[in-house]
Amino acid sequence: MNEAFPTHKHLFLLVGIAVLIAFAPALPIRFIQDDVGVIIQNRDLTVSNIPTMAGKSYWGKVLVLEDPWRPGHHLYRPIPVMMFAVEKAVFGMTTWPYRIINLLFHALCSVLVALLCARLLEGWKEAGWVPLFAGLLFAVHAVHFEPVVHIVGRAEMGMTAATLAAFLCIDRARTDTRWVYVMIVLGLAATLFKEQGLLGPVLVGAYWLMSSEPGERKNLIRFAIGTLAWMVFYLIVREWAIDGYGPSRLELPLANYSFGHRAAIMSVAFLKYIQLAIIPSEILLNYHHIRLIAPDSMLSPVALLGLLAAVGIIAGCVIGYRKNRPDLMLGFGLIIIGLGPVSNLFLPVGVLMAERLLYLPTAGVCLLIAALLKGRLGTGRRMAISAIPLLFMVGLCWNHTWLYKDPIRVAVHYAQNYPKAPRLQEMAGITFEQYKRFEEARACYLRQRMFDPENQRPDINMARCTIQELQDILLKVIPMDEARKAILTGRMQQEMVRLKQFGNFEKAPFHLAQALYLLDRFDEAKIEFLNAVHNGERGSGSRREAARVLLDMERFKFGKNRLSPDLIDELEAVLAGDL
């Protein structure tokens, strides 16, 4: 390949083909998990709101009442939110265009990994095929399934792309001040994609300092001053926008543990991260700390092994800096800045483990593998052997895609393989509930309660599930005798009382009203439908449906009590979307 990296058309082509082969089958998958909250349920996500998005949290106005504990309201990522607003206006609820953009971001990151690898290994002539292998490995690595296929993974990829691009600008920035400003803007962009981007400029500055002579640091000082200025400005704006730097300790049980206990948990999590970076054979998503079955003390052999691995990575970064080995320093450094914040050791952030958190660290892993393989991929046989891990990763990506195309398969996967992960059990239960598999849903909620006993969400989920099951029974068995009606209605009212103890959920009165309506108890149904209208969120489907049924009941004179003219006008306005 040519020395001048901007002319590497074959690199872009090969990496693009690899990304398509690995992830294109996942394009038609529905909105999944956080995609629903960030894109579908976020009522702030409109083009008209783009000018104000710099002053709002990542989640915007999602249905907070349905998820009151979510710590994500303390996230500040304006660039991906603005992109989603434009895409939602253009593409609506069609998922594959969103993922096409994600694939483009992922291909860009893969190319940047290859280019950075070539730069660190002293050019394409010296490195041979190693940089291409590093870029292809990053492109098809199965641990990237979550950030690439989940549309909200755009935050990870944007942050990674801006950080890697900043490294590639250093050589030009040594003598050209314009490239210093480009690097400053890239650092700010990385942070506006995701908060972890704050640490990128620190590693960029360390690499620049290591690779420069004492008399060549004038532009480095400019870069440091500019970076410090935008960091201060960013923190001020973030504090104003989301009113706080992070979730409360009540929202993050891990934050209430002692430092030693958190260190032991993170040590075990770190070993899991290493396994996923090498063989990502499972879909992990968010791993609750209870699922890790971590020891309470650092004296445990498993915790000590994880600590030894963490110390080894930090030592590798320091040795790379002192020995003037930029490939080692950056390889280990990218792992540190990627996983350091989620250690929860010094600043509780909530999430402990997730596949998406390995996106930037995997770039470091690819650089380290490239350093190990330098000069060892010259022959045709060795190049053929190097294709084996790439094909293995593609196979894992296809397996994950097959699993995700059927929501029930995903739910069964979570329910059977992660019985001690409360969040995954809840996700599985909600899916079973949507498909009217209520018995399996309740089993998931029971496991959720067992391994997260201090949380009220399992009780809320159980009550909601019972209400929907009773409603489903009423739909199936009508007509029924009066005794049966009384028993079912009594049970539903008991569940409603339980549900209202935990929060005012918009759909709860609507479910009860439907059941009462089916039982010909029209006056009681009107009360619950009115509750659904008055307590529901503006524009929600259940609120409009409740208004429609009330107007129909009034038109056909169901029940003894009539609605006032003012109330009828209000319901018509709700149905029209004016209220």
SELUMSE-501694 format. One line per 3 residues: number of its first residue (from 1); for each residue x, y, z of C-alpha. Coordinates in steps of 0.001 Angstrom, whole numbers. Layout:
<nodes>
NUM = X,Y,Z  ...
</nodes>
This chain:
<nodes>
1 = 0,0,0  1067,3599,-526  2672,5582,2302
4 = 170,8448,1990  -2769,7157,3983  -5493,9381,2420
7 = -5147,7385,-863  -5948,3997,697  -9137,3335,-1265
10 = -8749,-417,-819  -8692,-4,2953  -12059,1778,2964
13 = -13497,-789,561  -12335,-3874,2476  -13398,-2524,5858
16 = -16785,-1474,4456  -17359,-4943,3022  -16387,-6546,6346
19 = -18830,-4332,8281  -21651,-5178,5867  -20973,-8915,6041
22 = -20967,-8906,9854  -23827,-6529,10629  -26034,-5988,7545
25 = -28309,-8965,8465  -29279,-7038,11609  -30578,-3969,9732
28 = -34311,-4927,9887  -34327,-5592,13648  -36907,-3512,15514
31 = -36106,-748,18008  -34652,-2531,21019  -34142,-1630,24668
34 = -32810,1925,25112  -33723,2766,21502  -37348,2808,22635
37 = -36805,5324,25431  -34365,7615,23641  -36066,7690,20225
40 = -39691,6520,20416  -40800,7708,23863  -38787,10945,23927
43 = -41337,13652,23143  -38565,16264,22971  -37071,14498,19953
46 = -38312,16822,17222  -36482,19018,14729  -38103,22130,16192
49 = -36495,21347,19565  -32937,21048,18210  -31944,24622,19265
52 = -32839,23773,22885  -31299,20287,23060  -27989,21640,24371
55 = -29878,22424,27563  -31573,19052,28080  -30575,15608,29295
58 = -29960,12657,27000  -33338,11044,27656  -35444,14200,27375
61 = -39092,13759,28283  -39414,9998,28263  -42197,8329,30203
64 = -40539,8934,33549  -43523,7586,35444  -42999,4190,33820
67 = -39318,4152,34782  -38828,6522,37730  -35498,5054,38860
70 = -33675,5443,35534  -30314,7171,36178  -29962,7998,32489
73 = -31673,11357,33069  -28269,12547,34306  -26565,11861,30973
76 = -25635,14756,28692  -25061,13823,25030  -26465,16555,22785
79 = -24880,15529,19452  -26458,12044,19170  -29808,13418,20376
82 = -29770,16090,17663  -28911,13456,15062  -31765,11230,16250
85 = -34199,14163,16024  -33332,14741,12360  -33415,11024,11565
88 = -36753,10574,13312  -38228,13399,11237  -36897,11837,8021
91 = -37162,8081,8657  -39954,7882,11232  -40207,4430,12818
94 = -38316,2571,10053  -35228,1180,11776  -32874,195,8965
97 = -31904,3775,7906  -30805,4517,11479  -28630,1422,11431
100 = -27148,2277,8033  -25793,5443,9663  -24489,3345,12565
103 = -22695,1067,10096  -21078,4098,8455  -19838,5294,11851
106 = -18523,1819,12652  -16739,1557,9309  -15169,4967,9929
109 = -13922,3865,13360  -12503,660,11853  -10618,2612,9179
112 = -9265,4985,11827  -8008,2003,13851  -6145,705,10790
115 = -4677,4131,9979  -3591,4733,13567  -2047,1272,13684
118 = -76,1996,10501  1081,5311,11973  2248,3705,15214
121 = 4030,862,13408  6021,3313,11266  4021,3152,8063
124 = 2440,590,5787  5760,-595,4330  7090,-1515,7761
127 = 3829,-2881,9141  2730,-4850,6083  -779,-6324,6396
130 = -936,-5909,10166  -2845,-2561,10164  -5426,-3972,7752
133 = -5877,-7013,10000  -6334,-4718,13026  -8956,-2667,11183
136 = -10825,-5765,9989  -10749,-7323,13451  -12244,-4158,14918
139 = -14846,-4099,12104  -16177,-7631,12727  -15557,-8004,16468
142 = -18730,-9517,17920  -18505,-7501,21138  -19533,-4527,18992
145 = -22946,-6039,18284  -24626,-3938,20963  -23200,-498,20036
148 = -23591,-1096,16288  -27058,-2709,16208  -28531,-692,19076
151 = -29177,2696,17511  -28199,4523,20708  -24724,3009,20310
154 = -24098,6036,18095  -22799,7801,21222  -20021,5222,21670
157 = -19026,5273,18014  -19037,9058,17674  -16897,9444,20777
160 = -14462,6777,19534  -14213,8241,16019  -13453,11743,17296
163 = -10858,10445,19783  -9013,8302,17224  -9099,11105,14641
166 = -7441,13439,17154  -4468,11054,17418  -4043,11061,13637
169 = -3899,14869,13623  -928,15136,15988  1846,14966,13394
172 = 356,17825,11408  -480,19831,14538  3189,19930,15576
175 = 3911,22569,12925  492,23834,11861  -1642,25664,14413
178 = -4811,25078,12378  -4607,21372,13148  -4365,22216,16850
181 = -7784,23839,16602  -9085,20796,14735  -7895,18571,17607
184 = -9532,20835,20182  -12836,20642,18290  -12522,16844,17999
187 = -12012,16541,21755  -15106,18641,22428  -17115,16634,19869
190 = -16074,13346,21496  -17307,14628,24865  -20605,15872,23416
193 = -21147,12407,21954  -20443,10754,25316  -19037,11886,28638
196 = -16073,9497,28471  -14688,11692,25701  -13341,13971,28444
199 = -10486,11524,28997  -9484,11310,25329  -7601,14635,25209
202 = -5611,13567,28289  -4262,10513,26455  -3763,12555,23263
205 = -1721,15101,25212  363,12367,26860  1123,10772,23487
208 = 2022,14156,21985  4313,14938,24925  6024,11559,24660
211 = 6668,11837,20924  7887,15465,20794  11183,17192,21508
214 = 11383,19837,24266  11656,22642,21693  8613,21457,19724
217 = 5924,21840,22380  4570,25297,21635  1507,23937,19856
220 = 1091,21284,22546  728,24087,25092  -1892,25721,22846
223 = -3726,22407,22676  -3627,22014,26476  -4925,25548,27101
226 = -7710,25224,24519  -8734,21833,25854  -8808,23061,29452
229 = -10974,26019,28391  -13639,23910,26711  -13634,21369,29549
232 = -14476,24105,32057  -17155,25486,29742  -18571,21995,29149
235 = -18866,21212,32861  -20645,24514,33510  -23129,23939,30672
238 = -23681,20331,31726  -24427,21377,35295  -26918,23943,34024
241 = -28539,21545,31568  -29142,18532,33793  -28854,20063,37259
244 = -26273,17683,38683  -23243,15640,37778  -24735,12231,38325
247 = -27541,10140,39807  -28142,10056,43518  -26743,7314,45699
250 = -30263,5970,46184  -30486,5303,42459  -27132,3486,42438
253 = -26940,686,45039  -23308,78,44081  -22412,3572,45314
256 = -23416,2616,48856  -20844,-190,49060  -17473,302,50692
259 = -14472,1123,48502  -13011,-2346,49133  -16274,-4062,48153
262 = -16556,-1977,44969  -12924,-2766,44144  -13585,-6506,44557
265 = -16646,-6319,42294  -14777,-4332,39647  -11879,-6790,39727
268 = -14226,-9637,38820  -15924,-7436,36206  -12518,-6681,34707
271 = -11861,-10388,34190  -15223,-10639,32444  -14258,-7739,30197
274 = -11037,-9514,29220  -13004,-12658,28328  -15451,-10649,26188
277 = -12641,-8851,24367  -11155,-12228,23387  -14225,-14454,22898
280 = -17517,-12482,22973  -19662,-15596,22841  -22668,-14137,24673
283 = -24900,-11105,24471  -24170,-9357,27714  -25908,-5972,27717
286 = -26073,-4441,31185  -24635,-6800,33758  -26002,-6141,37237
289 = -23292,-6298,39884  -25202,-9048,41710  -24935,-11256,38608
292 = -21121,-11306,38933  -21303,-13016,42333  -18281,-10978,43327
295 = -16563,-11419,46715  -16878,-8853,49475  -13120,-8559,49944
298 = -10092,-7994,47756  -8441,-10972,49497  -10425,-13384,47326
301 = -8255,-15167,44711  -10604,-14101,41885  -10521,-10470,42999
304 = -6731,-10555,43325  -6428,-12013,39821  -8610,-9233,38421
307 = -6582,-6645,40337  -3373,-8117,38950  -4736,-7821,35397
310 = -5778,-4197,35979  -2381,-3302,37458  -699,-5034,34512
313 = -2598,-2870,32015  -1735,324,33893  1895,-781,34097
316 = 1902,-1547,30360  736,2002,29615  3452,3481,31875
319 = 6142,1242,30373  5055,2198,26866  5399,5869,27823
322 = 8813,5473,29471  10226,3196,26746  8931,5435,23943
325 = 6620,2690,22622  3551,4615,21438  1813,1417,20270
328 = 1912,15,23808  1046,3296,25502  -1966,3937,23285
331 = -3114,314,23284  -3184,68,27068  -4230,3721,27433
334 = -7390,3287,25354  -8360,358,27570  -7842,2483,30687
337 = -9848,5520,29544  -12607,3221,28307  -13016,1117,31438
340 = -11721,3466,34142  -14901,5557,34535  -17182,2508,34830
343 = -15098,1040,37652  -17313,3049,40055  -14298,3287,42374
346 = -14008,7064,42678  -17159,8385,40979  -20314,6232,40950
349 = -21770,6188,37422  -24240,3316,37762  -23382,990,34895
352 = -20768,-1611,35785  -20650,-3793,32695  -22021,-3647,29172
355 = -20756,-4668,25756  -20959,-1087,24486  -18399,-3,27089
358 = -15806,-2149,25315  -16084,-255,22026  -13191,2168,22620
361 = -11090,-321,24657  -11360,-2818,21793  -9512,-302,19616
364 = -6704,-515,22157  -6831,-4326,22067  -6523,-4263,18267
367 = -3483,-1963,18514  -1835,-4331,20995  -2528,-7344,18767
370 = -1052,-5419,15851  2093,-4655,17863  2391,-8360,18658
373 = 1934,-9397,15018  4264,-6829,13462  6440,-8584,10890
376 = 4569,-11891,11277  1882,-11631,8557  4113,-11530,5524
379 = 3377,-14934,3984  237,-16151,2284  -199,-19015,4750
382 = -35,-16735,7767  -2462,-14313,6184  -4879,-17200,5570
385 = -4558,-18280,9199  -5298,-14719,10330  -8672,-14975,8560
388 = -9840,-17650,11015  -10532,-15284,13950  -12232,-12848,11568
391 = -14598,-15556,10311  -15207,-16687,13898  -16268,-13149,14859
394 = -18567,-12885,11840  -20227,-16146,12888  -20847,-14777,16387
397 = -22370,-11607,14921  -24739,-13698,12807  -25686,-15785,15832
400 = -26510,-12638,17819  -28574,-11361,14867  -30549,-14628,14663
403 = -31297,-14333,18371  -32403,-10705,18215  -34742,-11099,15250
406 = -37254,-12881,17499  -38098,-11029,20761  -39235,-14264,22395
409 = -35869,-15912,21666  -34158,-12974,23378  -36502,-13203,26353
412 = -35961,-16962,26731  -32196,-16382,26412  -32216,-13834,29241
415 = -34604,-15811,31446  -32618,-19053,31220  -29015,-17824,31077
418 = -29086,-14830,33440  -31379,-15821,36347  -29407,-13637,38796
421 = -29428,-10459,36660  -32508,-8454,37801  -32481,-5987,34901
424 = -32327,-8748,32286  -35090,-10673,34069  -37245,-7558,33963
427 = -36586,-7087,30248  -37489,-10726,29608  -40646,-10403,31720
430 = -41815,-7314,29838  -41357,-9137,26525  -43283,-12188,27751
433 = -46004,-9872,29011  -46314,-8154,25627  -46819,-11546,23985
436 = -49377,-12585,26630  -47137,-15263,28158  -48056,-14129,31634
439 = -46851,-17161,33599  -43327,-16818,32222  -43445,-13057,32821
442 = -44343,-13547,36488  -41519,-16075,36893  -39072,-13454,35586
445 = -40450,-10791,37924  -40134,-13194,40878  -36446,-13735,40045
448 = -36066,-9985,39700  -37492,-9534,43197  -35301,-12311,44607
451 = -32025,-10739,43457  -33008,-7082,43884  -35135,-7161,47049
454 = -34805,-3449,47859  -36342,-2339,44561  -40097,-1776,44209
457 = -40109,-2366,40467  -40714,-6155,40711  -43932,-5507,42663
460 = -45015,-2900,40129  -44336,-5303,37282  -46217,-8132,38998
463 = -49280,-5936,39570  -49301,-4670,35984  -48862,-8199,34642
466 = -51785,-9487,36714  -54034,-6666,35519  -53259,-7407,31877
469 = -53748,-11137,32412  -57144,-10559,34021  -58143,-8280,31179
472 = -57083,-10975,28714  -59189,-13542,30604  -62204,-11236,30495
475 = -61815,-10859,26742  -61663,-14620,26260  -64390,-15916,28571
478 = -67230,-13390,28176  -70100,-14166,28505  -69608,-15544,31991
481 = -71739,-16013,35081  -72053,-13177,37605  -70025,-15000,40266
484 = -67109,-15368,37885  -67374,-11679,36938  -67336,-10623,40575
487 = -64243,-12732,41360  -62257,-11440,38401  -63256,-7832,38972
490 = -62424,-8092,42672  -58980,-9465,41886  -58333,-6715,39377
493 = -59354,-4020,41852  -56983,-5516,44435  -54148,-5360,41932
496 = -55066,-1764,41128  -54758,-859,44809  -51327,-2513,44931
499 = -50227,-743,41785  -51290,2678,43025  -49175,2186,46150
502 = -46070,2319,43983  -46875,5151,41616  -49423,6745,39331
505 = -49017,4733,36120  -50891,6077,33146  -52103,2753,31745
508 = -53305,1231,35043  -56695,3053,35178  -57130,2370,31463
511 = -56740,-1401,31966  -59244,-1445,34823  -61690,732,32893
514 = -61611,-1668,29955  -62387,-4602,32227  -65288,-2769,33884
517 = -66605,-1776,30461  -66577,-5402,29327  -68500,-6353,32475
520 = -71226,-3779,31653  -70298,-1744,34758  -70393,1445,32722
523 = -70515,4089,35444  -67491,2612,37212  -65728,2303,33853
526 = -66383,6007,33174  -64623,6964,36404  -61516,4972,35498
529 = -61529,6197,31892  -61681,9776,33215  -58742,8992,35504
532 = -56833,7742,32456  -57611,10984,30614  -56774,13346,33471
535 = -53637,11537,34651  -52307,10481,31259  -49515,12120,29337
538 = -50493,14477,26546  -50505,12760,23181  -50360,9222,24561
541 = -52374,6520,22832  -54129,5251,25948  -55293,8776,26838
544 = -56834,9364,23401  -58388,5879,23424  -59953,6559,26833
547 = -61443,9806,25504  -62820,8030,22434  -64510,5296,24503
550 = -66039,7866,26861  -67522,9796,23947  -68917,6566,22469
553 = -70435,5611,25823  -72079,9035,26050  -73381,8865,22484
556 = -74995,5442,23075  -76124,6435,26591  -74272,3633,28398
559 = -74677,3878,32173  -76892,6058,34307  -74661,9101,34724
562 = -74260,11600,31862  -71190,13691,31058  -71393,17483,31273
565 = -71101,19550,28047  -67796,21057,29250  -66381,17591,29862
568 = -67488,16441,26410  -65734,19450,24857  -62585,18574,26822
571 = -62678,14950,25643  -63120,16008,22026  -60088,18297,22396
574 = -58047,15401,23840  -59110,13175,20958  -58091,15868,18472
577 = -54692,16234,20160  -55319,19817,21342  -55098,18939,25059
</nodes>
